[in-house]
Amino acid sequence: MEANQFNGAPGTAVVHAFNREAALLEQTRQDLEHKVNALTRKLNTEQSARQRHLKQSAALSRRLNQLLESLPGAIIVSSSDGRVIHHNSEAHE
């Protein structure tokens, strides 16, 4: 076998190049894994905040509906374009 152009045993330079590339790929994989973990934590935090907000909105909506239903007169709520978006039972009758 003939020594390659990089002075050394045949294939030594190829092995070194392979090892460098393998190390680079491993570092890149670790960097990506850290980024994915950070994004996953951020997503979980934002999902938790959104769930809290949805629960608060639902509770507020229930309280508003209870208030509207408890009023003695007819209540009609309309959108800016005139569509009825809510009414209490007094307005239904």
N, C-alpha and C positions, 0 to 999 in steps of 0.2 A: 504494500500500500504506500502511497505517496503522501507526504506531509502537505497539509493545506497551506494556503498563502499567509496564514496568520502566525506562523512559527509555533509549532507545538504538535501534539499528536493529532492524527487525522480526526476531524470532527470536534475538536476541543472548542474552537471558536463557535461552532454551531450550538454546542451545548451551552456555552456561556450566553450566547445571544438568546437561546430559548429560555434559560433561567432568568435573564433580565426581563424578558417579555412576560414570563409567568409571574414574576414578582410585581411587575407593573399592573398586570391584569388583576392580581389579588388585591393590590392597593386600591384600584379602581372599584372593585367589587365591594370592598369594605367602605369606601367613601359613599357609594350608592346605598349601601345598607344603612349607614348612619343617616343619610338624607331621607330615606324611606321611613325610618323609625321616627325622625323628627316630624315629618309630614303627617305620619299616623297619629302621633301625640297631638299635633295641632288640630287635626280633623276631629279626634275624639273630644277635645276641649270645646271646639265649635259646635259639635253635635250636642254635647251636654248643655251648652248655653242655649241652643235653639230649642231643645226639649223643655228647658225651664221657661223660656219665653212662650212657647206654645201652651204650656200648662197655665201660666199666668193669664194669657189671652183668653183661654177657655173659661177660667174662673171669672174673669171680668165680664165676659159675654153672658155667663149664667146670671151673674149679679144684675147686669143691665136688664136682661129678660125678666127677672123676678121683679125688679123695680117697675118696669113698664106694665107688667101684668097686675101689679098691686095698685096702680093708679085708678081712681074711680071713673075717669072719663076715657073716651076713645083716643088712642094715640096711633098716629100713622107716621112712619118715617119713610121719607122718599130720597132718592138719589138726586144729584144735581140735574139729571135729565128728566126728572119727574116720575121715575119708576118707583113703585112701592117696594121697599126692601125689608120692612118690618111693620107689623101692626100688633096691637094687643087684642085680647079676646073681646073687649068692649067695642072696638072698631069693626070687628068681624060681624057683630050682630047688627 
